[in-house]
Amino acid sequence: MEDELLSEYDFAQMQGGVRGKYVERYRAGTNLVLLDSDVAEAFPNDAAVNDALRMLIQIANRHNFNNRVKPTE
């Protein structure tokens, strides 16, 4: 196996990195989504995205409930 790392990458001179910084989050499970820039502008943080999606779920559930076919007797 050949090392493909370029010689100009000197990790000994890099400062500030913390090994394993997000390992606990990763072990707990991750669910990352990349938002398009226009969508991201509308939501300041993850809580705003979650609130909007929960509201959309409620609307969809109400819509599905109202459009169910009722059995005939």
C-alpha positions as CSV (number, residue, x, y, z in Angstrom):
1,M,0.0,0.0,0.0
2,E,1.5,3.3,-1.1
3,D,1.2,6.5,1.0
4,E,-0.8,9.1,-1.0
5,L,-0.3,11.9,1.5
6,L,1.5,14.8,-0.1
7,S,4.8,15.9,1.5
8,E,3.6,19.5,2.0
9,Y,1.1,18.3,4.6
10,D,3.1,18.6,7.8
11,F,0.7,17.7,10.6
12,A,3.4,18.3,13.3
13,Q,3.0,22.0,12.6
14,M,-0.8,22.0,12.8
15,Q,-2.1,23.4,16.1
16,G,-5.5,23.5,17.7
17,G,-6.9,20.1,16.6
18,V,-8.4,17.8,19.2
19,R,-8.4,14.1,18.5
20,G,-11.7,12.4,19.1
21,K,-13.6,15.7,19.7
22,Y,-16.8,14.3,18.3
23,V,-16.4,10.6,19.0
24,E,-19.2,10.5,21.6
25,R,-21.7,12.2,19.2
26,Y,-20.7,9.8,16.5
27,R,-21.2,6.8,18.7
28,A,-24.6,8.1,19.8
29,G,-25.6,8.2,16.1
30,T,-25.4,10.9,13.5
31,N,-27.9,12.2,11.1
32,L,-26.4,15.1,9.2
33,V,-28.1,16.8,6.3
34,L,-26.6,19.4,4.0
35,L,-29.0,22.3,3.4
36,D,-28.9,24.3,0.2
37,S,-27.7,27.9,0.9
38,D,-31.1,29.5,0.3
39,V,-32.8,27.0,2.8
40,A,-30.0,27.5,5.4
41,E,-30.6,31.3,5.3
42,A,-34.1,30.7,6.6
43,F,-33.1,28.7,9.6
44,P,-30.6,30.2,12.2
45,N,-29.9,26.8,13.9
46,D,-30.9,23.1,14.2
47,A,-33.8,23.8,16.6
48,A,-35.4,26.1,13.9
49,V,-35.1,23.3,11.3
50,N,-36.5,20.7,13.7
51,D,-39.4,22.9,14.6
52,A,-40.3,23.6,11.0
53,L,-40.1,19.9,10.1
54,R,-42.3,18.9,13.0
55,M,-44.9,21.4,12.0
56,L,-44.8,20.1,8.4
57,I,-45.3,16.5,9.8
58,Q,-48.3,17.7,11.8
59,I,-49.8,19.3,8.7
60,A,-49.2,16.3,6.6
61,N,-50.7,14.0,9.2
62,R,-53.8,16.2,9.4
63,H,-54.1,16.3,5.6
64,N,-53.8,12.5,5.4
65,F,-56.4,12.1,8.2
66,N,-58.9,14.3,6.4
67,N,-58.4,12.5,3.1
68,R,-58.8,8.9,4.3
69,V,-61.5,6.9,2.5
70,K,-64.2,6.1,5.0
71,P,-65.7,2.6,4.8
72,T,-69.2,2.3,3.5
73,E,-71.8,0.2,5.4
